[in-house]
Amino acid sequence: MKITFKIKLLVIALMILPIAVMFLSISTVGHLYLKSIYGDVGSINDYEQIGNPVDTLDSILRQEVDILHNLYDDQIIDNLNDKELDIINETLKERNTFLVVKKMNYIVYQGVEEMPMGLREQLPDADKNQGEVISYITSPDSYMIRQIDFQFSDGDAGAVYVVSYMGNVAPKFKSVAIALFFIMVMIFTLISGVLSVYMYWSFIRPIQSLKNGTTAIMEGNWDYKVQVDTEDELGELCESFNEMRDQLKQSMVKQLQDEEKNRELIANISHDLKTPITAIKGHVEGIMDGVADTPEKMEKYIRIIYNKANEMDGMINELSLYTKLNSNAIPYNFREVSIDEYMKDCIDELSEIDGLIIHYKNYCDESTKVTVDPEQLHRVVGNIITNSRKYNDKEVCEIDVHLKPVNDMVQISFEDNGIGISEEALPNIFNRTYRADEARRSMGGSGLGLSIAKKVIEEHGGTMWADSKLGVGTTIFFTVQMVQDNKEATTDV
Ligand code: ADP
């Protein structure tokens, strides 16, 4: 249920419920109250009558009073029809009311066995001209008296009195009002209790849970999970919060790992740089001390210094490239090229390395084109081939380069007959600064070559992996994206 809907529901509940409950309780209690005073009140409107007992009495006696009017009002009566009066009196009794009839000053009919105290004396005299008169007696008890005048056939004035006892109206009204008040308080307490519980579960609990989540993160507890119980916007917010926490946690972990790897990289690079620097320093000192005392020795020393300086230059270049690639500072210039022509060109160029033979085989269609950055891909191919040459103990380093289509990619493999890589070392060769063993440090290189190559291939949308057997050789594989519609493509190679 959405929050907007819940709020609407709450507002409606807050507005309608108390009013409905108020009307319901007034109606129920009011009806009971009226019934307790006047007997069966039929279809009387409780809301109007409850505050006005006199009006109520008037309404509920109306029918009988009207009958009396028809019978007596402005009539000349020979003799009283007691039976009819008895029937009306019976009905009125249920409403705390009874009839009295007077002829001149004498009571000729009374609907109660014994007249209440003081009533006889205070009943007004019959007066044939008055019509219906309402009067009240308050002492010692309260009565409301309706007087309907008529005339007896002998000329005497007569009157029918409808006498209603009012003595218990006010106290009952008071006790009903008190009862009503308590019922209302109870109902309001109940409604507000139910609404509070509803508010707590719908709004307060998820917000509290979110607050606990943020506090936990502030305190460094990345494992705290916010409970999601609702399916509304707050529930969605809690879920987004949990997702955000997961992502933050992942990036924190990655950041820590990166920092650790960077520390490792710096330590390795400084260590690697130290070796050529020590060699350069040693040979320069040799020259200064006059150890290189012949032109041949001098040339040898200078060549060593030059080679070591070149080695350092290569390391620093790779490190700088690696940093740029990682910070995406190198823009890629992707083009569609014929993979066959491109690879042939690369191999021609690299075949010039001493002691290297490359066998090339293309199993793809000759017209196959791929989308690559030629310059960056050249770096990858160069790194793989120079590694094969570098880590090779044979007289001639042989490399089989194969191209074959795999789904919408071209897979390129470089299989050499080198020293191979051990099973334990193989999964790590694409890690930064990893070298299969210490002995291989002497072969130069920064240890960043394959990790740079992998990053470049991944930026091309491809993958890179290796297969190797110690003492037998190594195969490095990578894939590049094939151009789907060769007809529209243009060849740049
Ligand atoms: P390096 O600068 O040390 O050559 P690379 O990232 O290019 O760094 O290679 C990482 C490690 O993988 C190398 O130190 C080496 O141990 C191993 N390696 C890479 N290519 C080969 C190969 N063709 N034959 C044997 N070992 C290899």
Boltz pocket constraint, residues with backbone or C-beta under 6 A from the ligand:
constraints:
  - pocket:
      binder: B
      contacts: [[A, 383], [A, 384], [A, 387], [A, 388], [A, 389], [A, 391], [A, 416], [A, 418], [A, 419], [A, 420], [A, 421], [A, 429], [A, 430], [A, 431], [A, 434], [A, 435], [A, 436], [A, 437], [A, 440], [A, 444], [A, 445], [A, 446], [A, 447], [A, 448], [A, 449], [A, 450], [A, 451], [A, 474]]
      max_distance: 6.0
